[in-house]
Amino acid sequence: MRELIEKVREQIRQAKQIAVLTGAGISAESGVPTFRGADGLWRNKDPMKLASIQGFLENPKEVWEFYNWRREVIAKVTYNKGHKALVELEKKKENFLLITQNVDGLHSLAGSKKVLEIHGNIWWVKCTKCYYKYEDRTPNLGELPTCPKCGGLLRPGVVFFGEPLDSDILDKCCNFLKHTDLMLIIGTSSVVEPAASLGFIVKKAGGVLVEINLEPTPNTKFMDYAIHGKAGEILPGLIEGL
C-alpha cells in the first residue's frame, strides 16, 4: 500500500492538470447515508421514486418530507479529512477541477473553490413558477415551501431522476477533462452516466486514472492505479509531501 501511494503521489506531483470525481463514498465517511445502500431506505419507500421528477409532480408534499429529512441529516454532519485533503490539493495545483456527484455541499463547506456539482445542491431551492433560485440552509423548510418572490411552489435545487443534467456544467467538465493529465475517482462506482464516461475522456486523452474506493468497482480494470480503503485515510497521505 505504501509503495502504491508513493507511485500515485509521484503521478500527482508530475501532473500539470488534475481532475477529481467524487461520489457518495467520501460523504458516507462523514455520516451522510448512501442513497442506494441498505441505509438509504426512507420509511420503506423507494428513494429513487422520491427523488424523481415524476414523484415530485405527483406528490410534492411527500418529496419535500423526504428532502427535509435529508437536509436535517446533512445539517448535523461536516466535512472529513478526505474533503480537506482535496482543498489542499487544489491549493497546490493551479489547473484543478473537482467534479462531484454529491448534493450535500460538503466540498464547498471544507473550502474547495473549483467545484462543479453535476447533480445540484440540496441547500439550494428553485421556484417552479418564476424559476428564482437561492441558497437556504434552514434544515427543515416545511411541508410545501413557497417562493419569497412570487409565492410559487419551491423545489429542491437538485437534479431529479428523469431530468437532464445542466448542459453548461457538463460542457465545462468535458472540456477540462480533455486536457487532464491525471484524474482521481473517489468514493464512486462510476457506473451511472454521465459520471461513468468522464474517466474515459481522460483515458482517451492519454491521462492517468486513479481509483480510491472502499472496494473494487466494475471500472477497476480500466484504472492505472487502484487504492482500496477509506478516502479520509488515503487522501491525506497522498497529498502529504507534495
SULZIHU-V132924 format. One record per helix or strand of 3 or more residues. SS is the DSSP state (h for helix, s for strand). FROM is the first residue (numbers start at 1). TO is the last residue. Records with the same first field share a line. If there is no record, write none. Layout:
SS = FROM-TO  FROM-TO
This chain:
h = 2-14  24-28  38-40  47-50  53-58  60-75  81-92  106-110  167-177  195-204  220-222  231-239
s = 17-22  95-100  115-117  120-127  133-135  153-158  182-186  208-213  225-228
